[in-house]
Amino acid sequence: MLSIGALANIKHILQKELFLVSGERLLSVVTVVKKKDKKPCYLCVVTTAPPVPVVTLCLVKQSEQRESEYKRKRSWQLDEVKSVDGRNEQFETHEFDIQLEKLYKWYALNLHERQNFMAVLNRQIQKYVRGPRAEFRNVPSAWLSEKSPEKVALGRAAQKTQHTDDEDDEEEEAQEFTALTDKEANELGKLFSECDFAIKDAEQFIEQLSRELHDLDGANIQSVLASEQKVMKMMEHIDNAISEADKFETRLDTYEDILGHVKETMEKIGGKNAMIEIANNNNIKLMKELNKVISQLDLPHSQQQALDEPDLKTVAGRKVAIAAAQCLQQAMNSDIDPALLRLEAVQDQRKRFEKWKQKFSATVSRFMNNLFIHLGNEIGDMPLTNTDLSLPNHSNVHRELTPYTELMHWTKAMDRKTYDGLMKVYTASLSKIYDRDVRNFFNLAKMQVSEKLRSSREDLDMSTSSRKSAVSTIPYGTLGINRDQWGPGVESADRVRFDALLEKVLAELEPIALQEQLFCINFFQMDVISPTTKNTQTTLDMEKAVDMSQSGIAALTASPTAEGVPQKRIDRQINEGSLSGWIASTPCTCLCD
């Protein structure tokens, strides 16, 4: 390790120990360190002796085995310097960069050495480099100009010394010249004032100075000898401080390792906390989804009893049964994610729903079947006492069946086979009533036509008594008689009477047909197209859920003008379904028979 005196005179030490042997002269030096390497090294600007001086930039390091030995590690020519970056034009900046074959980043320990090094390097490059010269960036322009502090000092020293023709000698003398301080100037003036004889007798003055110098050297030696113990003690303290610094650095390294482990542990804990938070969020979402599924698939016990033993005869029991059936339908068509349908609990609940549905559907089918047959038989057994040309109105049948409309709607959605069977039973039961009524209605119309024709023939016989026997045996006209018995007569009057009677017949038939059609549309829900061809409309079946998700049907019912369903198809279904009973019950009877 260099002593304090060695650090202060490093330029002279390097010149003496390293460059003087090779005949070179050190122009400028700066003590620097690298960021990765804390051991100091020296950047030097060196020139060879004239007549052909060669200026180089070299890097010098101290030997690790011998502290007094220095080695030149790298050397560069001036034309190899591409650029010099001072980082900042402020004087307090220690960092600077030099671009050679690569970028070197240095940290100057002494600011004055850094300033002098950059000024000397720039001056040598400007003087000896003939090609492209290095660019100096972020360096104060005063350092590179002719009026830089170094050059001003050179100019003042040159005025006090003798000028020579060799510029290198001028630079060397200027660099070795040190201006007197104020204290030194005062001491020198005091010395000359005490020695007035110095001008007259120089030898006496020299002898006096020699004696004083000898006394000072003796005092200096005594002072050095006296302070040797203090110096040794100070060096011991410095060594102790260095050892303590090493211990402190070792402890800092240990703490850094511990902090590194703590950081890794905290990162792991943070990752685990993130995973725990994700798991908690997933559990919360799963719990919400399960609660939703449970609330949708839950059926109260009272409604279960209503489905097992429904009372459809009383108003209150029928109301409870309809509400339970609608809750069952809503539960079986719950909006559940298809992935959750694979749960065993969901499938078990679906089986229970299916069991309740089948039992309730069977009860409804049996009750409605008996009701249709009973109404058909009760009305069919009633005698016809009306002799007027009018068709009986069966609105009482519709009033009896209207309270069960919602049950038929539920049956259509949940049990299509039972629904189709009840439609057939209703058609068969009501067709007997309409068959009887329509036949009697046409027979009565036929009788009225025959009576009118008979009265017209009697009037004609009274006016022509001579032909009484012929008229009584031969039919007259074409209305109300068979084709093989047609006879001569006035057909225009008969046709007018027949047209009037036909208009009356049609006027009676139209409201009855429209009333029955409207009742069938509302009661059997013919204006709604079923969203599925399956027997039961449900979303709990996995295959059905996939079909419904693909087809985009989520509602239990669809409007009559649903998008994608042609209006003609809806009208055709309504007409075919609602008039099937009416067409089946209409007898093949004509007034002309």
Secondary structure, DSSP 8 states (H G I E B T S, - for coil): ---HHHHHTHHHHHIIIIITTTTEEEEEEEEEE-SS--S-EEEEEEEE-SSS--EEEEEEEE-SS-TT-EEEEEEEEGGG--EEE-S-SSTT--EEEEESSSEEEEEES-HHHHHHHHHHHHHHHHHH--SS--EEES--HHHHSTTSHHHHHHHHHHHHS---S-HHHHHHHHHH-----HHHHHHHHHHHHH-GGGTT-HHHHHHHHHHHHHHHHHHHHHHHHHHHHHHHHHHHHHHHHHHHHHHHHHHHHHHHHHHHHHHHHHHHHHHHHHHHHHHHHHHHHHHHHHHHHHHHH---HHHHHHHHS---SSHHHHHHHHHHHHHHHHHHT----GGGGGSHHHHHHHHHHHHHHHHHHHHHHHHHHHHHHHHHHHHHTS-----SS-----HHHHHHHGGGHHHHHHHHHH-HHHHHHHHHHHHHHHHHHHHHHHHHHHHHHHHHHHHHHHHHHHHHHHH-GGGHHHHHHS--SSTTS-GGG---S-HHHHHHHHHHHHHHHHHHHHHHHHHHHHHHHHHTTTTS--S-SSSS--S-SHHHHHHHHHHT--SSS--TT-TTS-HHHHHHHHHHHHTHHHHHH-----TT-
